[in-house]
Amino acid sequence: MIENTQVIINKSKSRSENKDFNFSKDQIRITSSEVINSYRDKAWESFSKTFIPTIKDDPWRRTDLRMLKVDRFELATSNDSTKKDTIPSNLLKPLADGEHGGQILISGNDVRSYLDPALEGQGVIFTDLLTAELKYPQLVEKIIGKIVEPSEGKFAAMTGALAQNGVFLYVPKNITIESPLHSLIWGSTIDFANTTHVMVYLEGGASVTYVHEVASDTETNGQSLQSSNIEMYVGPGSSLRFVELQSWGRHVWNFTHERVNVDRNGSVDWIFGAIGGHLTKNFAELNLIADGASGKMSGFYFTDQDQHLDYDSQQNHLAPHTTSDLLFKGALVEKSRSVWQGMIYVAPGADKTDGYQANRNLLLSRDARADSIPGLEILADDVRCTHGATVGKIDADQIFYLMARGIPRLEAERLIVEGFFDPIMQRIPFEGVRERFQQSITDKMKAYTG
């Protein structure tokens, strides 16, 4: 068994001179659960002792936070002017097949939720975190801090201690949810920090499709901070389809720690899409913790202007006969930058492992940059693990071929970009998600001049 990935903090003298957040311990929310309260106290202790990461820290060496105005942020409160009625109608449409079986909309302190009464009667819980703490504390205790630990970094600890809200999904044993569930966290106000904690717990033999979305308009002349922890457990023989979409405004600095533990013969199909934000640092980890566990991770990103996306993925094979499959594809224009660093880890004794990872990047502008760093750490003998990474420009021969058939150059390049992303689109089983991604490609390409 491997321990959860830890961010190593180098406590140099220069670090002590850096600015820090102005949050205080009395901002921690107290609940009726001693377990939850103890977890938050430990998270605060870790947060207060941990420095803000710098490029001297290995996981952060390609992501510079020096321009983040950490001492300006307040925790978002009821004074946050973001209102639920500002949510664009297109974000409320079902993205997966069929109507929503349940939906949660969180905009500041405004929370609106719905769950099909039939699912509620079967014991399914799908609600915001504050309600879950109040009504179902013993279920929250089963997962909170068990999968993403506060010691993993400054932002993981901050979210653990100060999470203002989030989503809690619990599916009882042998319950199959046919209609997809959807949650949306909306809004991001200048000089405010928004912290959210998402937890998913599937008992054995359960099955669900869950679409989680974060988004906001773009505001000018300032910064907003978003920090989230996502903890997921997939029980024996269970199946989770998790679609995660990020379209923050261009003023948002976004930090996420997320991990899923997949138990014996369980499976997860994890789809990630990112098109927004100013800077994003995302730690995503797949833990296959028992025989027969499997996981697929599919990622899409398209950056422009000065956007910076840093995605750190880990596929941990901790038991025999486990399978993982990762494919991430990204396109970059103007002066944007992406970083993808992936690792397949095979623990001692995890024989018959089958692991695959690939990252493909298409640079559409001279000043765009993509860093792609795959890795393997194999401590077992009978395994099959492969990886690959590419960074390149549009193929001139493809351009020539299309132009020779009367297609203008700019339109030819747009067709090639759509074709580049097609393997990712084919891995997405939901037409609504594909349409959302395809629309983002169209929007980003409108500003592309070749």
Beta strands, then each sheet from edge to edge (+ up, - down):
strand 1: 74-75
strand 2: 102-107
strand 3: 110-115
strand 4: 125-128
strand 5: 165-171
strand 6: 181-186
strand 7: 192-202
strand 8: 207-215
strand 9: 224-234
strand 10: 239-247
strand 11: 252-262
strand 12: 267-274
strand 13: 279-288
strand 14: 294-303
strand 15: 308-317
strand 16: 323-332
strand 17: 337-346
strand 18: 353-363
strand 19: 369-373
strand 20: 376-378
strand 21: 383-393
sheet 1: 1+ 7+ 5+ 4-
sheet 2: 1+ 7+ 9+ 11+ 13+ 15+ 17+ 19+
sheet 3: 1+ 7+ 9+ 11+ 13+ 15+ 17+ 20+
sheet 4: 3+ 2- 6- 8- 10- 12- 14- 16- 18- 21-
end
